[in-house]
Amino acid sequence: MVAPYVEPARLLGHQDVIAGIGAFLRGSERALLLVGPSGIGKSRLLEEVRWLARADYRVVEGDARSSDGVISLLRRASGTDLPND
């Protein structure tokens, strides 16, 4: 059984960034990568975007710190087999 996803506390001051990510996701793109220095709020922003995206999109998550992790994520997100090379 999967636990219900709980709405995060309101994120303040990033509405322009969230709107930009929303516009990006409504386009033809299929992946979003958040990068930046530690402590700037990437994890919190991701939590907010993930909450909003679940209403309209299939959200695939995982650890992408290794090439195997990235390939696994892309396979799950695309629903297709990628080459093992």
C-alpha positions in Angstrom: 0.0 0.0 0.0 1.3 3.4 -0.9 1.0 6.2 1.7 -1.0 9.3 0.5 1.1 12.2 -0.6 0.6 15.1 1.8 0.5 18.7 0.5 3.6 20.6 1.5 3.5 23.9 3.4 3.1 26.9 1.1 6.3 28.0 -0.7 6.7 31.7 -0.6 8.6 34.0 -3.0 9.1 31.5 -5.9 5.9 31.9 -7.8 7.8 33.1 -10.9 10.1 30.0 -10.9 7.1 27.7 -10.3 5.2 29.3 -13.2 8.3 28.9 -15.4 8.6 25.2 -14.6 4.9 24.8 -15.2 5.2 26.3 -18.6 8.2 24.1 -19.3 6.3 21.0 -18.4 3.3 21.9 -20.5 5.6 22.0 -23.5 7.1 19.0 -25.3 9.9 18.4 -22.7 9.8 15.2 -20.7 12.5 15.8 -18.0 13.4 18.5 -15.6 16.8 18.8 -13.9 17.3 21.1 -10.9 20.8 22.1 -10.2 22.5 24.8 -8.0 24.6 25.3 -4.9 23.6 23.7 -1.7 21.2 25.6 0.6 19.3 27.6 -2.1 16.1 25.6 -1.8 16.3 23.0 -4.6 14.7 20.3 -2.5 11.9 22.5 -1.3 11.2 23.8 -4.8 11.2 20.2 -6.1 8.7 19.2 -3.4 6.4 22.0 -4.5 6.7 21.2 -8.2 6.2 17.5 -7.5 3.0 18.3 -5.6 1.6 20.5 -8.4 2.7 18.2 -11.2 1.0 15.0 -9.8 -2.4 16.5 -10.7 -1.5 16.4 -14.5 1.6 14.3 -15.0 3.2 11.0 -14.2 6.0 11.8 -11.8 9.0 9.5 -11.8 11.6 10.0 -9.1 14.9 8.5 -8.2 18.6 9.1 -7.4 20.4 10.4 -10.5 23.9 10.7 -8.9 25.2 7.9 -11.1 24.9 7.1 -14.8 23.0 3.9 -14.0 20.5 5.9 -11.9 20.0 8.4 -14.8 19.4 5.6 -17.3 17.0 3.8 -14.9 15.0 7.1 -14.4 14.8 7.7 -18.2 13.7 4.1 -18.8 10.9 4.5 -16.2 9.9 7.9 -17.4 9.8 7.0 -21.1 8.3 3.5 -20.7 10.8 2.2 -23.3 14.1 0.3 -23.2 17.2 2.4 -23.7 20.4 0.8 -25.0 22.7 -0.7 -22.3 25.7 1.1 -23.7 
